[in-house]
Amino acid sequence: MVVNPFQDRQISNTERRRTFLESVDSSELVWHRDKKDRLVTVLESQNWEIQYDNELPIHMNPGDQFFIPKNTYHRVIKGTGQLVVDIKES
């Protein structure tokens, strides 16, 4: 059984709210790819970042949106406090 470093709450068939707690271990935030396109909307973030493969990290601020094409390597880099995002898949 895979244990995820986040908590998910389903909002609709295509949308979920994902929360990364401040207590998450940075080593759990690994490079990965998703099977579907995702639009990520940041709701809460203090110094958390997103990084795409071969690119520099980008600060995630409340209100920011990030498009992650399917099969694109990316990761989240831990900040302070919790990170809360809405994820819409297509």
Secondary structure, DSSP 4 states (H G I P E B T S, - for coil): -PPPSSEEEE-SSSEEEEEE-TT--GGGS--B--SS-EEEEEEEEES-EEEETTS--EE--TT-EEEE-TT--EEEE--EEEEEEEEEE-
